[in-house]
Amino acid sequence: MTMRRTLATTCACAALAAAGAHAQPVPTASGVAPGEAENDDLSVLRLEELMDLQVKAPTKLPLALRDAPTVGGAIAREQIESYGWISINDVVLRQPGFFPAQDYERLTLGARGVHEGWNNNHLLVLVDGVPHNNNVNLSAYSWEITPLFMVESMEVTRGPGSALYGSTAMNGVVGLNTVSASNDRPADALVRFGNNGWRTYDLLAGHVFAPLSFVVAYNHTESDGNAWYSYDGSGRTDATGALARFPTNDRRSSDYVFTKIEGRGKLAGLELQLHYQYWKFGTGHGWVFYIPDTPESMATNVQNLSLSYRPRALVDDRLQMEWVLMWQRQEVDYHSRFYPASVLSTYPGGLTEVLDNETNSLFARGQVSWHIWRTVTLLGGVENQLFVYTGDHNHQANFDLTTGSMGGTFPGGELRSLPAVLEPVSASTCRGRRDACSAAWSISPPGCAMTSRPSATSTSPAPRARCTTRPSSS
């Protein structure tokens, strides 16, 4: 449920009004940083100036929006705050080509007329250029569990980004550029309330020291959701023989902690980030549209720890390098009630399953760009992701769910241990790339794009791309 749907009225109060940790001003087309000119509102910029705002997600190189060989846009923090957007969904659903879709209890992002499920929405989310999608099914966490309070600017690429990023980006790429510390405004706080018990609390603080700067942000969101008495697919009846109605459980809450440390001086270009997400949710009408007859407990937590190094350009500002290493851990702790008792003869006592497991992945990237001549730049790189799953911490059910052995309910409906949901696996996926239509070192050549500028006011992008991903497992 997004703020767009739940907030009929909003009450916002900003504390520490003289403070706020924001990124360093980004120069506009005229070369004057916002806040230094008479007007820093994007609404007063000319169309040509808006088209010259820099984006990086489409090509992994900083380019003016008009020169990017894709269709997309850039959204500044000021616009996000002005409209009260709190999630990626809030922003992307206002872009052409996307529409709201629903899959079970979650609002998802449909694209180009195709409904997308919650477990793989083919949208890639980059946080400062590092992919943050689910490491199991590669789905993007686009609802309120990924808040925008720590975002300085946002880039949205509408349409396939598979040439650079693989099939995960088939519907588009969302780039979140996080805030950096500023001693001029060291802290921000924001509280918002809405209907359906919606409450959002944001806190952000940062400081710049001589050798480094740091930012710490925290978000908590909770809502009662859409709770009412509803029919379901079970066919259960009341005492009069009419179809019975049951209370839906759409309560949800989430916590997000963000920390960023940036090097300065001799450490310039070095950056360490920690993202911690924890959320709990109800299943609404149930995962198989049978409203549960006993309470459920559904929780997920995700940790992302990334270390990146982007040194200053070398060789007369022609050579630029980027090195990224990120570890992601995801744990699910589900106590699911799929079927209520006395509804299906197969499950006379209902069906309950408990699952607690974790998956880990290690992502690595190395890329080099070389500025050849004028606006011609050659970029090459390689990415590798190692996925590790070693089994479940706990997997139980009150029914024998093992393959080929639907043996019935366990005596007394007790919970018994089951095998792991997946075979233990360690799998590695390697992908290379080359761009600017020039030769480069890579494992496979996923993409090529050229942009021509016939005049100073027109641009003709001509992208050509193919995506090749070759996984290997052991």
Secondary structure, 3 states (H helix, E strand, C coil): CCHHHHCCCCEEEEECCCCCCCCCCCCCCCCCCCCCCCCCCHHHCCHHHHHCCEECCCCCCCEEHHHCCCCEEEEEHHHHHHHCCCCHHHHHCCCCCEEEEEECCEEEEEECCECCCCCCCCEEEEECCEECCCCCCCCCCCCCCCCCCCEEEEEEEECCCHHHHCHHHCCEEEEEEECCCCCCCCEEEEEEEECCCEEEEEEEEEEECCCEEEEEEEEEEEECCCCCEECCCCCCECCCCCECCEECECCEEEEEEEEEEEECHHHCCEEEEEEEEEEEECCECCCCCCCCCCCCEEEEEEEEEEEEECCCCECCCCEEEEEEEEEEEEEEEEEEEEECCCCECCECCCEEEEEEEEEEEEEEEEEEEEEEECCEEEEEEEEEEEEEECCEEEEEECECCCCCCCCCECHHHCCEECCCCCCCEEEEEEEEEEECCCCCCCCCCCEEEEEEEEECCEEEEEEEECCCCEEEEC
